[in-house]
């Protein structure tokens, strides 16, 4: 989803089709790529190599989970939302409310300070602000479009000083050391460097603080989410990386997501 992020194509609900604007642009992109064999791919533009867009892989150079080569309009709509397509992508992401609710349920006791890495349009942030009156939320996202949508959705709590929204990535969080009781990252694990991202999250967590990391389930009722599910190899790699950085790690197979809870060492 997620570059950091992004909220994978991500929280579109079952049966949701891409708007005609996106579909038409995808076709134009494919036509252009077919006639321009020198057009740079994501692999050529970036420092990592990955497989095709149909799945994810672990890159050798950065130990990261990266998409392959999504068409540019899909990249602009979901992976690093920008422009009109990013605004449309944010609307589609916000339709994943059942998935966000089950993550909110998992965060039953979030403490008093929570950071969401890759907040997208602010759906989970709004749910948590409604449920936990004592909670202060730090919503982080590299996309100005997503930050704008999150600000609109969370404006009442932002005005009350309970929500702040800032630019940032998993590898560079704009928070001091030991600032948070909980960090959550939902459908945003396509970080350029998985190890660096986890270490940065560990830095901002308080002793015994908790990370909740989730991604689309391969058994979700949503066919869209099933298509976005991570391979078993990548799931094993994520689990191993969590064990290497944190203490107690637990996996939860939810209805719409597979999630991990990991606790920082005291």
Secondary structure by P-SEA (a helix, b strand, c coil): cccccccccccccccccccaaaaaaaaaaaaaaaacccccccccccccccccccbbbbbccccccccccccaaaaacccccccaaaaaaaaaaacaaaaaaaaaaaacccccbbbbcccccaaaaaaaaaccccbbbbbbbccaaaaaaaaaaaaaaaaaccbbbbbbcccccccccccccbbbbccccccccaaaaaaaaaaaccccbbbbbbccccccccaaaaaacccaaaaaaaaaaaaacccbbbbbbccccbbbbbbccc
